[in-house]
């Protein structure tokens, strides 16, 4: 039987989230009126706004706010349900405005809010601009986590509100910038929005239209990867932008910023300039980018001589794709499924999909810090073979000993990650004509919240509903790092 206190808490926060999203949806609605996009588009926003307001005011009358309590299991349930119901509401404009099926609209909304960036939509260049803006806004909100909004309105709960932020699992003993949770969230969002504003200004100076500058900045910092063009970032080269090379390098920089732990950005702005290079995870992150880029360039030179204009062109395309994949942004200047990237390069990119960015960033993936810890665990087991049995061999990161319970949790998450990818790939292979390589790449992309895969967007759009539903679960599990999603199917978590 559902605990009444837990039920009250969940309904209260879910209705608050829906209300906030309804308010935010007024932005594309107003722009749709300004751009005169038509009655269907107006209704596409008016209906979900109306639903969100009605649900909020009904819940406000029904819920007894004195009985609110937020513990870890409730926070995790809220994260999963929050993302799902936000996606349901966010899918309505796609259903009404674009006449998309429910499953395709939900798929796109989940992909947006989880900052995955997989799309089943084509013809982006001809779509209503308000719809394209709503897709980008979904990724902006999903970047640091929609549910951080809850922390600004949760002062009435008696529980540990920090649990809600940590339920996204974007931490492994990561300290907060300041002790107060509300100030912490404000600081992180200030840094996040500040970087977005800076990118918008730079892209405007490089010749982008205000609309393209804003939407692509939203998708860069959130490491989401939704573009307003079918050709993604390659569009700016194809359209004859003189500064397209600089545009690509600017986006590389801001994808990197999004993929780095935001607490390191905070320390930088507080005068700790060396903080980045004192952090093991950051250094590993940079080493991975350099090593992967070098190996891919060698592979391309060895296999595809003549498929690029010059070495600077090859370097830019390679570094862009490596950064885009490891930060799980998913922007593209070259199709990763094309002959430009030989088999070895595709294998390296698939590994980067699994690893992802840093803890405390907007990136998906297993996270570099966890890979560091698993590597340390492997070294420890090797040492145990030749050292005395009494020897104490801790796993350490940045001179801090990692608790064995935390190591067990990381191993469990990593194994469940691999199992989920394997199961999803099998479902894809059974229910489609994709080969083994393509089937794995699709689920890798979904669980890693990445976007690119080794088949076409049109093929993704034509996949069976069961595969799309599998990818929806994979995107949610990847964003919430599996445990909260599993918890929702556990009876005891509701009691």
Steps between C-alpha positions, in 0.01 A plus 500: 500500500629847407618708795272807524785733600710382207200534268437858617865591452521351150176660381598836648835512323376355172222759481755774575725376219210485255399853600853632440514333159163653414637845578814438294286380208353850479831609340463297176126582500568876497763458229257288295258795512775744402612276213134437402544123480129415492214373716628142522829618651323732746281210616808280529616717792169621641378148579804386708514840672133466595555140619800598713317788670185296569695206645704732721199677649311173553799343677550814707147460635524125561853452637564550871835677492562448873563130432782550249822308560787443259730202549738327259254251351233769457755729333598226255137420422442870441791520258369217286137609511597865454691430180222278369212740568702798377556308177128416473413869527788602273386255232160667449630783273655236271173303482278800426743731320679241285233229485745242638400170656496474879803270514708723267404816690579339837829365361603850386399660831684239709803545273480875558454503878765231553732698265549185292447668165376196306236629261228328303412830328623599154436815302623718786586789267132533405352456848327783691766690691306489827507117488875503441540744789291274726731207417801711598328625816443139604874441481577825682275387788633145494864607505545546874187305580139614496459383853747752637207739462336309783773606737388862473150414623571215744561702817177361647624140510655348810730265308851535367437705185851440370386144430288629212800652326712191563228269375620587151814316615724775363736454791753272660581674827495835322495795739255782453628850420330637813321328791158645417328289235301788353809716460678202342232460235494874432879505458502203262216644291667842494818343360297292254295791367804728502689267266193471276472879477872525416468244220198680356697825482801333333284316244316822418834671438594213266194565286233260627141618510368570853276194473783262403737653755250454785383149413848362434634658820221330697595166345879549540512572875232244577699252287167413338578532130162601356560720197257711300639349178496146361870533419578597862813719528607410144217730389713809565767378259245393238315833529817694419579654840848650467578435867374142508837373625498743792136415569596133532792578733279719721245220530785258583607724790148530643430128462817444703381747764170312523683168536717615793396487866324831572652509848839547331353798313379638833845466654653666194276805540600508866867534410613136497634506143713188555196304620441340161850356475496377859193289426567142388171466316559817296851391403375156395222668302751711304736203450213295358410775253860541384567127476174425318552789258855390425403138437206598279716737294756221450222257401356750249842579351572128465164408346348808339775702336342765281162511680578838659618838372800558728646387832346799689166395351556140614608614848195726544252234387661237722530709816143627451358149476707365790394785730140474381491126578687493834297793635190318367391812313452331166548794265654402169709653224544159344280189510671251732353220290668623181809357332697799632528318834659153454412201719759579767370857531144371541616264775673783686191720474286215638732472802475877556119466490521264796744715701330839462599821678586598856299461818308819583481600133205507262641195316368146499693175491654294780719801589878530492534493880333160518734370231792630710367318805439176308856526363627548855301195608660295222850612606419411861396146405822454304709616798320257728647214297865578589474701824459343847141415598520745791579790268237777501456631146237773482358643179575873501403799286667836559658356817157411640418140586185377323271315739441135413123555507539770235716268290234228523237751386713603201557138397124437529416806289761412237378140473135604483600754232654225287206263559251770400694573180521126420126444557408809297728394216339154495150649487612730217652211305190280544246770408688658208727421206796687653823302528675426831729805473212738432281347770766550765571857385134599535476382861846638580374837381180480704649383831802728465274800416713571195299531178705366206476136395615284210186524284285780360246727670236381253572142606469597867162661427377183328592261784223305672329658805644228728853610405418868555348417839817307587709803405274728707563282806870496410516880475330544837714231663816651355418850617400387850776237502272199518439461876206746528333344196534151649365631830171605341423132427584395857193461723682573827616842378135611490415375849 
